[in-house]
Amino acid sequence: MSVVESAVATAPITITQGAAQELQRIRSAQSEIPSDYVLRVGVKGGGCSGFSYILGFDAPKEGDNLFESNGVQVAMEKSHAIYLLGMEIDFVQGLDNRGFSFNNPNASSTCGCGTSFSA
């Protein structure tokens, strides 16, 4: 088996065009991000609702699911799929809110800031 598996036929999450453009802008602006890094999406315990989202550039690791959405290469730990399957990541730029938003159909509730959830 290879070090990194690329086993997902359909992307388990969706990166919108707006989010993809912002991620590309961030990657271009931060020259210290190695070219072989991909976007890591995941969850960790914490936040005001129980789980917080992980979103950042990282090297693929053994056992990751690798996929592409809107031209963005994404890595996700297999164990996180139960919490993230079907999620959409968007980038919002409005008068009252600016940043990445997570539309997660698996979340039974979310906090007011939208960066943590319970499942």
C-alpha positions in Angstrom: 0.0 0.0 0.0 1.3 3.5 -0.8 2.2 6.0 1.8 -0.8 8.2 0.9 -4.0 6.7 -0.3 -6.1 8.4 -3.0 -9.2 6.3 -2.5 -12.2 8.6 -2.7 -14.0 8.6 -6.0 -16.3 11.5 -5.2 -15.1 14.3 -3.0 -16.6 13.9 0.5 -16.7 17.7 0.9 -17.1 20.5 -1.5 -15.0 23.6 -1.8 -17.0 26.4 -3.5 -15.4 28.5 -6.3 -15.2 31.5 -3.9 -13.4 29.5 -1.3 -11.1 28.0 -3.9 -10.1 31.5 -5.1 -9.4 32.7 -1.6 -7.3 29.6 -0.8 -5.3 30.3 -4.0 -4.8 33.9 -3.0 -3.6 32.8 0.5 -1.3 30.3 -1.0 0.2 32.9 -3.4 0.6 35.5 -0.7 2.4 33.1 1.7 5.5 31.9 -0.1 6.6 29.8 2.9 3.9 27.2 2.1 5.7 24.3 0.4 4.4 23.4 -3.1 3.7 19.8 -2.1 1.3 20.8 0.7 -2.5 20.4 0.3 -5.4 21.8 2.1 -6.1 19.8 5.3 -9.7 19.7 6.4 -10.7 18.0 9.6 -12.1 18.3 13.1 -10.7 18.4 16.6 -12.3 18.4 20.0 -13.0 21.8 21.5 -14.8 24.9 20.7 -18.1 26.1 22.3 -20.1 23.3 20.7 -17.8 20.3 21.1 -15.8 20.1 17.8 -13.8 22.7 15.9 -12.9 22.6 12.3 -9.3 22.2 11.1 -8.5 24.1 7.9 -4.9 24.8 6.8 -2.1 23.7 4.5 -0.3 20.6 5.4 1.7 17.6 3.9 -0.4 14.6 3.1 0.0 11.8 5.7 -0.3 8.0 5.5 -3.9 7.0 5.6 -5.3 10.3 4.4 -8.1 10.4 1.9 -7.0 12.7 -0.9 -9.4 14.4 -3.3 -9.9 17.5 -5.4 -12.7 20.0 -5.2 -12.8 23.1 -7.5 -9.1 22.7 -8.3 -8.0 22.5 -4.6 -6.2 19.3 -3.5 -7.6 18.3 -0.2 -6.4 15.8 2.5 -8.7 14.5 5.2 -8.1 11.8 7.9 -10.4 8.9 7.2 -11.8 9.0 10.7 -13.0 12.6 10.2 -15.3 11.6 7.3 -18.2 10.7 9.7 -18.3 14.3 10.8 -17.6 16.0 7.5 -19.3 14.0 4.8 -21.3 16.3 2.6 -19.9 19.5 4.0 -19.5 22.6 1.9 -16.7 25.1 2.6 -17.4 28.6 1.3 -15.7 32.0 1.6 -18.0 34.9 2.7 -17.1 38.5 2.2 -19.8 40.8 3.4 -20.3 43.8 5.6 -21.0 41.8 8.7 -18.9 38.7 8.1 -15.7 37.8 6.3 -14.1 34.4 6.3 -14.6 30.7 5.6 -18.0 29.3 6.4 -18.8 25.6 6.9 -22.2 24.2 5.9 -22.1 20.8 7.6 -25.2 18.6 7.2 -23.9 16.4 10.0 -23.9 19.1 12.7 -26.8 18.9 15.0 -26.0 22.4 16.3 -23.4 25.1 15.7 -22.1 28.0 17.7 -22.8 31.6 16.8 -19.5 32.1 15.2 -19.9 29.0 12.9 -16.5 27.5 13.6 -17.6 24.8 16.1 -20.4 22.3 16.1 -21.8 19.2 17.8 -22.8 16.0 16.0 
